[in-house]
Amino acid sequence: MISIESLKSAGCDVELGIKRCGDDADFYLELVESALEEERYKKLEDQIHCSDWKGAFESAHALKGVASNLSLSPLTHISVALTELLRPRAACDCQELLNKLLNARKSLLRQ
């Protein structure tokens, strides 16, 4: 289970994330759990695999926004780079960044 302490130890700016949630730590953790749902990441993975570059850009951009708003720094840094790589909405070699993003997500879930 994800906790404030585990997120802090993973490098997330938990205080800022909680502040953005009206200083409600329980609500913050609910949003973090939702943000880490596998479905979001699977959709991005499928879009990249199927060369749906427009969809992949939109998914990466959405993940970047969610990670940024919740101050999930390990995900934010990678999703920013992935979003910029996908911004032209054209074929690109983004598998390495995708793998890093998926691994960072798994790491946060294991904390």
C-alpha positions, 0 to 999 in steps of 0.5 A: 500500500502506498503511504506518505512515507513511501512516496517521500522516500521515492523522491516525491514532493509529498508536502506540495502534492498534499497542499494542492489537495487542500491539505487533505492527505487521505484525498492525496493518497486516493489521487495517487492510487488512481494516478498509478492505475495500470490501465493508463500506462497500458493504454500508452504502451498499446498506442506506442506499440500500434504507432498511434503517435497522436494518441501516445502523445495525448496519453503521455501529456495527460500522465505528465499533467497528473504526475506533475500536479501530484508532485510524483517527481520520479514519474514527472521527469520521465513523462516530460521527456516522453511527451517532448519526444512524442510531441511531433506526433510522428514515429520515434524511438521511445521504447526506452523512455516508456520502459523507464516510465513503467518501471518508475510506476512499478517502483512507486507501487512497491514502496 
